Amino acid sequence: MKVSENKEPDQEFKAYLIGFSDSVVLKDKADQINRNKYCQYELQHDWTAITGGQELKPAFYQPRTSLADGSYEGIIVFELSENRHPDTLVYTDSFGSWGRQKFILEGK
């Protein structure tokens, strides 16, 4: 069997557990539904990993079930190449008023 000469560089995935607690109590049922929908389906689009100046969007996001109201967690996964690792994660809140948050990462 012959191996193709045009192979893709090795792909690697890096996963992070992200989470936050929202202390704002929403009394309106529609607002609660919208916040939960955002946290389960749209939150991933607000994250970016920066690797050597290159911005990467998540390849996958899996929300985790929480028993506590206002507590949200999930696993966010980025696809990397060339054995590079993100040095910064950036969250730009498109739902609430948290603005833009930067998380500086160390090591691999």
C-alpha positions as CSV (number, residue, x, y, z in Angstrom):
1,M,0.0,0.0,0.0
2,K,1.3,3.4,-0.9
3,V,1.0,6.4,1.4
4,S,0.0,9.6,-0.2
5,E,2.7,12.3,-0.3
6,N,0.1,15.1,0.1
7,K,-0.9,14.3,3.7
8,E,-2.3,17.0,6.0
9,P,-0.2,18.1,8.9
10,D,-1.0,16.4,12.2
11,Q,-4.1,17.8,13.7
12,E,-4.5,18.1,17.5
13,F,-7.4,19.1,19.7
14,K,-7.2,21.1,22.9
15,A,-10.2,21.0,25.3
16,Y,-11.1,23.4,28.1
17,L,-13.7,23.2,30.9
18,I,-15.4,26.6,31.0
19,G,-18.0,27.7,33.4
20,F,-19.6,30.7,35.1
21,S,-22.2,31.5,37.7
22,D,-24.8,34.1,36.8
23,S,-26.2,35.8,40.0
24,V,-28.9,37.7,38.1
25,V,-32.3,36.2,38.9
26,L,-34.6,36.2,35.9
27,K,-38.3,36.1,37.0
28,D,-39.6,36.2,33.4
29,K,-39.9,32.6,32.0
30,A,-39.1,33.8,28.5
31,D,-35.9,35.4,29.7
32,Q,-34.9,32.2,31.5
33,I,-35.5,30.2,28.4
34,N,-33.5,32.6,26.2
35,R,-30.5,32.5,28.7
36,N,-30.6,28.7,28.8
37,K,-30.8,28.5,25.0
38,Y,-27.8,30.8,24.7
39,C,-25.8,28.8,27.2
40,Q,-26.6,25.5,25.4
41,Y,-26.4,26.4,21.8
42,E,-24.9,29.8,21.1
43,L,-22.2,30.4,23.8
44,Q,-19.6,28.5,21.8
45,H,-19.7,31.2,19.0
46,D,-18.5,33.8,21.5
47,W,-15.2,32.0,22.3
48,T,-12.0,32.4,20.3
49,A,-8.5,30.9,21.0
50,I,-5.5,32.9,19.9
51,T,-2.4,30.9,18.9
52,G,0.6,33.0,17.8
53,G,-1.7,35.8,16.5
54,Q,-4.0,33.4,14.7
55,E,-7.7,33.4,15.9
56,L,-9.4,30.0,16.0
57,K,-13.1,29.3,16.6
58,P,-14.2,26.2,18.5
59,A,-14.6,22.9,16.6
60,F,-16.9,21.5,19.3
61,Y,-18.8,22.5,22.4
62,Q,-20.6,20.2,24.9
63,P,-22.6,21.8,27.7
64,R,-22.7,20.0,31.0
65,T,-25.8,19.6,33.0
66,S,-25.9,21.5,36.2
67,L,-28.2,21.0,39.2
68,A,-27.7,24.6,40.4
69,D,-29.7,27.5,38.9
70,G,-27.4,30.1,37.3
71,S,-24.4,27.8,37.1
72,Y,-23.2,26.9,33.6
73,E,-20.4,24.6,32.5
74,G,-19.2,23.1,29.2
75,I,-16.3,21.6,27.4
76,I,-15.0,23.7,24.5
77,V,-12.6,22.1,22.0
78,F,-10.3,23.8,19.5
79,E,-8.6,22.1,16.5
80,L,-4.9,23.0,16.3
81,S,-2.2,22.2,13.8
82,E,1.6,22.2,13.7
83,N,1.9,21.3,17.4
84,R,0.8,24.8,18.5
85,H,-1.1,25.6,21.7
86,P,-3.4,28.6,22.4
87,D,-1.9,31.3,24.5
88,T,-5.1,33.2,25.1
89,L,-8.8,32.5,25.2
90,V,-11.2,35.4,24.5
91,Y,-14.9,35.5,25.4
92,T,-17.0,38.2,23.8
93,D,-20.4,38.2,25.4
94,S,-23.2,38.6,22.8
95,F,-26.0,37.8,25.2
96,G,-25.5,39.8,28.3
97,S,-23.4,42.7,29.5
98,W,-20.1,41.0,30.4
99,G,-18.3,42.6,27.5
100,R,-15.0,41.1,26.3
101,Q,-13.0,38.9,28.7
102,K,-9.4,37.6,28.0
103,F,-7.9,34.5,29.7
104,I,-4.1,34.2,29.5
105,L,-3.0,30.6,29.3
106,E,0.3,29.1,30.4
107,G,2.1,26.0,29.3
108,K,0.7,23.2,27.2
